[in-house]
């Protein structure tokens, strides 16, 4: 299966971000992608907490979800919208929202929703982030199945950014037979430089699964700098494709045979004691 991790530098303006996202989705489709994954906050990198609240949508309606659905149908592509703000209880005036990743099949149907479970907090003398101020934490892992053009079934686990630091989530997916895990992200430059690639490789190696990790990259309107380095990591921890910086598409071909080979040679998932 051919996958695309889409790297963006999202701005204050959600309309411009959707245009950029659509261009990347078209590029991925032209390169033969069957699954394309957008980064966290592909729709908006705001200046303050209220910015994401301003564009929140109720599940199943709104221009961002409509565009993703239409793009999936038009391009004949599986699309995972990295994350967008969804209202609780269809209250689009909510003061806290879910940071949600949505999977759309080539018919434009949303087949899976994952709400980010782990909320980011980080503080230094020069940086401070606290997602608890505007976000609600999700309550459960989400996995969906995809049939590729060869007729093979892929089981895909969903996560978002800071979730990457919590290996127990990915072990749940491995126990459920996941072949691939997705990590759409907006890692800060500080934490990304220190930990991004190491953590992605660890999650792949621990679970003998592919990791597809699209990311935000560069200096944003709000002054925040994100790490970029969107990549695909194979089940042995090898980075098979990567884009260090800038906007673009990271393409990779995934192999069921490679997953099976590594899990046969090193049956560590069957050796767990806890």
C-alpha positions as CSV (number, residue, x, y, z in Angstrom):
1,X,0.0,0.0,0.0
2,X,1.3,3.4,-0.9
3,X,0.9,6.1,1.8
4,X,1.6,9.8,2.0
5,X,2.5,11.8,5.0
6,X,1.7,15.5,4.3
7,X,3.8,18.2,5.8
8,X,2.3,21.7,6.2
9,X,3.1,25.1,7.7
10,X,-0.4,26.1,8.7
11,X,-1.4,29.7,9.3
12,X,-4.0,31.9,11.1
13,X,-6.4,31.6,8.1
14,X,-8.3,28.3,7.9
15,X,-9.4,28.9,4.3
16,X,-5.8,29.2,3.2
17,X,-4.9,26.1,5.1
18,X,-7.6,24.0,3.5
19,X,-6.4,25.2,0.1
20,X,-2.9,24.1,1.0
21,X,-4.2,20.8,2.3
22,X,-6.2,20.1,-0.8
23,X,-3.2,20.8,-3.0
24,X,-1.1,18.3,-1.1
25,X,-3.8,15.7,-1.2
26,X,-4.0,16.1,-5.0
27,X,-0.2,15.8,-5.2
28,X,-0.3,12.6,-3.1
29,X,-3.0,11.2,-5.3
30,X,-1.0,11.9,-8.4
31,X,1.9,10.1,-6.9
32,X,-0.2,7.0,-6.4
33,X,-1.1,7.3,-2.7
34,X,-3.9,5.1,-1.4
35,X,-3.9,6.7,2.0
36,X,-2.9,10.3,2.7
37,X,-2.5,11.6,6.3
38,X,-2.6,15.3,7.2
39,X,-0.8,16.8,10.3
40,X,-2.2,17.9,13.5
41,X,-4.0,21.3,13.3
42,X,-3.8,21.2,9.5
43,X,-6.7,23.6,9.6
44,X,-5.3,26.3,11.8
45,X,-2.3,27.2,13.9
46,X,-3.9,30.0,16.0
47,X,-2.4,32.7,18.2
48,X,-4.5,32.0,21.2
49,X,-6.7,29.2,22.6
50,X,-9.9,30.9,21.4
51,X,-8.8,30.7,17.8
52,X,-9.5,26.9,17.6
53,X,-12.8,27.4,19.5
54,X,-13.8,29.9,16.8
55,X,-13.7,27.3,14.0
56,X,-15.0,24.3,15.9
57,X,-17.4,22.1,14.1
58,X,-20.1,19.6,15.2
59,X,-19.3,16.0,14.3
60,X,-20.7,15.3,10.8
61,X,-21.1,18.9,9.6
62,X,-19.0,22.0,8.7
63,X,-16.8,23.2,5.9
64,X,-13.6,21.4,7.0
65,X,-15.3,18.0,7.2
66,X,-17.2,18.6,4.0
67,X,-13.9,19.4,2.2
68,X,-12.3,16.3,3.5
69,X,-15.2,14.2,2.4
70,X,-15.4,15.8,-1.0
71,X,-11.6,15.4,-1.5
72,X,-11.7,11.7,-0.6
73,X,-14.5,11.1,-3.2
74,X,-13.0,13.3,-5.9
75,X,-9.5,11.8,-5.5
76,X,-10.6,8.2,-4.7
77,X,-8.4,8.3,-1.7
78,X,-8.4,7.3,1.9
79,X,-7.8,10.5,3.9
80,X,-7.0,11.0,7.6
81,X,-7.6,14.6,8.6
82,X,-4.8,14.9,11.2
83,X,-6.8,16.9,13.7
84,X,-9.5,19.5,13.8
85,X,-11.6,21.0,16.7
86,X,-14.9,19.2,17.3
87,X,-17.5,20.4,19.6
88,X,-18.8,18.2,22.5
89,X,-22.6,17.5,22.3
90,X,-22.9,19.5,19.0
91,X,-22.5,22.7,20.9
92,X,-20.5,24.9,18.5
93,X,-20.1,27.6,21.1
94,X,-18.3,25.3,23.6
95,X,-15.4,26.8,25.5
96,X,-13.5,23.4,25.3
97,X,-13.4,21.1,22.3
98,X,-11.9,17.7,21.3
99,X,-8.8,17.7,19.1
100,X,-10.0,15.0,16.7
101,X,-8.6,12.9,13.9
102,X,-11.1,11.7,11.3
103,X,-10.7,8.9,8.7
104,X,-12.6,9.2,5.4
105,X,-12.9,6.4,2.9
106,X,-12.8,6.9,-0.9
107,X,-16.6,7.2,-0.9
108,X,-16.3,10.3,1.3
109,X,-17.7,8.5,4.4
110,X,-16.1,9.2,7.8
111,X,-15.4,5.7,9.1
112,X,-13.4,6.5,12.2
113,X,-12.9,9.3,14.8
114,X,-10.2,9.5,17.4
115,X,-10.1,12.2,20.1
116,X,-6.6,13.0,21.4
117,X,-6.3,11.3,24.7
118,X,-3.1,12.9,26.1
119,X,-3.0,16.7,26.4
120,X,0.3,18.5,26.0
121,X,1.9,20.6,28.8
122,X,5.3,22.1,28.4
123,X,7.0,25.0,30.2
124,X,10.4,26.6,29.9
125,X,11.6,30.2,30.4
126,X,10.8,31.0,26.8
127,X,7.9,28.6,25.9
128,X,4.7,27.6,27.6
129,X,1.9,25.3,26.3
130,X,-1.2,23.8,28.1
131,X,-3.8,22.1,26.0
132,X,-6.0,21.5,29.0
133,X,-7.1,25.2,28.8
134,X,-9.1,24.6,25.6
135,X,-9.2,20.9,24.9
136,X,-11.1,17.9,26.3
137,X,-9.3,14.6,26.6
138,X,-10.5,11.7,24.5
139,X,-11.5,8.5,26.3
140,X,-10.6,5.6,24.0
141,X,-8.3,4.2,21.3
142,X,-9.6,4.0,17.8
143,X,-8.6,1.5,15.1
144,X,-10.0,1.2,11.6
145,X,-9.6,-1.2,8.7
146,X,-8.6,-0.3,5.1
147,X,-8.6,-2.5,2.0
148,X,-5.9,-1.5,-0.4
149,X,-5.9,-1.8,-4.2
150,X,-4.5,-5.3,-4.0
151,X,-7.3,-6.4,-1.7
152,X,-5.2,-6.6,1.4
153,X,-6.6,-5.5,4.7
154,X,-4.7,-3.1,6.9
155,X,-5.5,-2.4,10.5
156,X,-4.6,1.1,11.4
157,X,-4.4,2.7,14.9
158,X,-5.0,6.4,15.4
159,X,-3.1,8.8,17.6
160,X,-2.2,12.5,17.7
161,X,1.2,14.2,18.6
162,X,1.7,14.1,22.4
163,X,0.1,10.6,22.5
164,X,3.5,9.5,21.1
165,X,5.0,9.6,24.6
166,X,2.6,7.0,26.0
167,X,3.6,3.6,24.7
168,X,0.6,1.8,26.3
169,X,-1.7,3.3,23.7
170,X,0.3,1.7,20.9
171,X,0.5,-1.6,22.7
172,X,-3.3,-1.7,22.8
173,X,-3.2,-1.3,19.0
174,X,-0.6,-4.0,18.6
175,X,-2.8,-6.4,20.7
176,X,-5.7,-5.6,18.3
177,X,-3.6,-6.5,15.3
178,X,-2.6,-3.1,14.0
179,X,-0.1,-3.1,11.1
180,X,0.2,0.7,11.0
181,X,-0.1,3.5,13.5
182,X,-0.6,7.1,12.6
183,X,0.9,10.0,14.5
184,X,-0.2,13.4,12.9
185,X,1.7,16.0,14.9
186,X,2.7,19.6,15.5
187,X,5.8,18.9,17.7
188,X,7.6,22.0,18.9
189,X,11.1,22.5,17.6
190,X,12.4,22.1,21.2
191,X,10.8,18.8,21.9
192,X,11.0,17.6,18.4
193,X,14.7,18.1,18.1
194,X,15.2,16.2,21.3
195,X,12.8,13.3,21.0
196,X,10.7,13.1,17.8
197,X,12.6,10.6,15.7
198,X,13.6,8.5,18.8
199,X,10.0,8.1,19.9
200,X,8.7,7.3,16.5
201,X,11.4,4.6,16.0
202,X,10.6,3.2,19.5
203,X,6.9,2.9,18.8
204,X,7.6,1.1,15.5
205,X,10.2,-1.3,17.1
206,X,8.1,-2.1,20.2
207,X,5.1,-3.0,18.2
208,X,6.7,-4.3,15.0
209,X,4.4,-2.0,13.1
210,X,4.7,0.8,10.5
211,X,4.5,4.4,11.9
212,X,3.3,7.1,9.6
213,X,3.9,10.6,11.1
214,X,3.0,13.7,9.2
215,X,4.0,17.0,10.9
216,X,3.8,20.7,10.9
217,X,7.0,22.4,9.9
218,X,8.7,25.8,10.3
219,X,7.8,29.2,11.7
220,X,4.1,29.9,11.9
221,X,2.2,33.2,12.1
222,X,1.9,32.8,15.8
223,X,5.6,32.7,16.3
224,X,5.6,29.0,17.2
225,X,8.2,26.9,15.4
226,X,7.5,23.3,14.7
227,X,10.0,20.6,14.0
228,X,8.8,19.1,10.7
229,X,10.7,15.9,9.8
230,X,7.5,14.1,8.7
231,X,8.5,10.4,8.2
232,X,7.5,6.8,7.7
233,X,9.2,4.3,9.9
234,X,9.1,0.5,9.1
235,X,8.5,-2.2,11.7
236,X,12.3,-2.6,12.3
237,X,12.7,1.0,13.1
238,X,14.1,2.1,9.8
239,X,13.1,5.5,8.5
240,X,12.1,4.7,4.9
241,X,11.0,8.2,3.9
242,X,11.3,11.7,5.4
243,X,11.0,15.4,4.7
244,X,13.0,17.5,7.1
245,X,11.4,20.9,6.5
246,X,9.0,22.9,4.3
247,X,5.7,21.9,2.8
248,X,5.4,18.7,0.8
249,X,4.5,15.1,0.5
250,X,6.4,12.1,2.0
251,X,5.7,8.9,0.0
252,X,6.3,5.4,1.1
253,X,5.2,1.9,0.2
254,X,4.1,-0.4,3.0
255,X,4.5,-4.2,2.8
256,X,2.3,-6.7,4.7
257,X,5.0,-9.3,4.0
258,X,7.6,-7.1,5.8
259,X,5.4,-6.8,8.9
260,X,4.8,-10.6,8.9
261,X,8.5,-11.3,8.4
262,X,9.7,-9.2,11.3
263,X,7.0,-10.6,13.6
264,X,7.9,-14.1,12.6
265,X,11.6,-13.6,13.1
266,X,11.2,-11.7,16.4
267,X,7.9,-12.9,18.0
268,X,8.2,-10.4,20.8
269,X,4.5,-9.5,20.8
270,X,3.8,-13.1,22.0
271,X,6.4,-13.0,24.7
272,X,4.7,-10.3,26.9
273,X,4.4,-11.1,30.6
274,X,2.3,-8.1,31.7
